[in-house]
Amino acid sequence: MSVEGFVRACALSELEEDMPRRVELDGVPVSVVSTEGEVFAIHDICSHANVSLSEGEVDDCTIECWLHGSRFDLRSGKPSGLPATRPVPVYPVKIEGDDVLVSVTQES
């Protein structure tokens, strides 16, 4: 399903609060996260260590890289602590019914 550059990532009902879900959309690894009443999509690869962010923990609208502990803001992709210094892309999300749609062609 594709709507204006958005593709279906998963069902909203499949997401557990604060539990990242890794999906691949058009060849792009994405972590989809439901937290604090919103759904976010962030590039799933840490900008510091090239590991999956979806294996990390979510807290206070951030996701932590499990390897070295860098945290990234789910809204902006900006790191909030070392060792990461570069942000990771975040992607626009739309909810239509039970579908979570993400556009990996547009970064927020």
C-alpha positions as CSV (number, residue, x, y, z in Angstrom):
1,M,0.0,0.0,0.0
2,S,1.4,3.4,-1.0
3,V,-0.2,6.8,-0.4
4,E,1.7,9.9,-1.5
5,G,5.1,8.3,-1.0
6,F,4.0,6.6,2.3
7,V,4.3,2.8,2.6
8,R,2.7,0.5,5.1
9,A,5.2,-0.3,7.9
10,C,3.1,-2.4,10.2
11,A,-0.3,-2.5,11.9
12,L,-0.7,-0.1,14.8
13,S,-2.1,-2.9,16.8
14,E,1.2,-4.8,16.4
15,L,3.2,-2.1,18.2
16,E,3.8,-2.4,21.9
17,E,4.4,0.8,24.0
18,D,8.1,1.6,24.2
19,M,9.1,-1.5,22.2
20,P,10.9,-0.6,18.9
21,R,9.9,-2.7,15.8
22,R,12.4,-3.0,13.0
23,V,11.0,-2.9,9.4
24,E,12.6,-2.5,6.0
25,L,10.9,-0.1,3.7
26,D,12.2,0.2,0.1
27,G,15.5,-1.1,1.3
28,V,15.8,1.3,4.2
29,P,16.0,-0.1,7.8
30,V,13.5,1.7,10.0
31,S,12.6,1.4,13.7
32,V,9.0,2.2,14.4
33,V,8.2,3.2,18.0
34,S,5.0,3.8,19.8
35,T,5.6,6.0,22.9
36,E,3.9,8.7,24.8
37,G,0.8,8.4,22.6
38,E,2.6,9.0,19.3
39,V,4.2,6.8,16.7
40,F,7.7,7.6,15.4
41,A,9.9,6.3,12.6
42,I,13.7,6.6,12.9
43,H,16.5,5.2,10.8
44,D,17.4,1.9,12.5
45,I,21.2,2.2,12.2
46,C,23.2,4.1,14.9
47,S,25.3,6.8,13.4
48,H,28.2,5.9,15.7
49,A,28.5,2.2,15.6
50,N,26.4,0.9,12.7
51,V,24.2,-1.3,14.9
52,S,20.4,-1.7,15.0
53,L,18.7,0.9,17.2
54,S,15.6,-1.3,17.4
55,E,17.4,-3.5,19.8
56,G,17.8,-0.7,22.3
57,E,15.5,0.8,24.9
58,V,13.0,3.6,24.6
59,D,12.6,6.2,27.4
60,D,11.4,9.8,27.4
61,C,10.9,10.0,23.7
62,T,14.5,8.7,23.0
63,I,15.9,5.4,21.8
64,E,19.2,4.1,23.2
65,C,21.8,2.3,21.1
66,W,22.4,-0.9,23.0
67,L,26.1,-1.1,22.1
68,H,27.6,2.2,23.5
69,G,24.6,3.9,25.1
70,S,24.1,6.9,22.8
71,R,20.5,8.2,22.9
72,F,18.7,9.6,19.9
73,D,15.6,11.9,20.1
74,L,12.7,10.1,18.3
75,R,11.3,13.5,17.1
76,S,14.5,14.9,15.6
77,G,17.1,12.1,15.3
78,K,19.6,14.2,17.2
79,P,21.9,12.4,19.6
80,S,21.7,13.5,23.3
81,G,25.0,12.1,24.4
82,L,28.3,10.7,23.4
83,P,29.7,8.7,21.7
84,A,27.3,9.6,18.8
85,T,27.7,13.1,17.4
86,R,25.7,12.8,14.2
87,P,21.9,12.6,14.0
88,V,20.1,9.8,12.3
89,P,17.2,10.4,9.9
90,V,13.6,10.5,11.1
91,Y,10.7,9.9,8.8
92,P,7.1,11.2,8.6
93,V,4.4,8.9,9.9
94,K,0.7,8.7,9.1
95,I,-1.9,6.6,10.8
96,E,-4.8,5.4,8.7
97,G,-7.1,3.0,10.5
98,D,-4.8,0.3,11.9
99,D,-2.1,1.0,9.3
100,V,1.2,2.8,10.2
101,L,2.4,4.5,7.1
102,V,6.0,5.8,6.8
103,S,7.6,7.9,4.1
104,V,11.3,7.0,3.7
105,T,11.6,9.4,0.8
106,Q,11.0,12.4,3.0
107,E,13.0,13.1,6.2
108,S,11.3,15.2,8.9
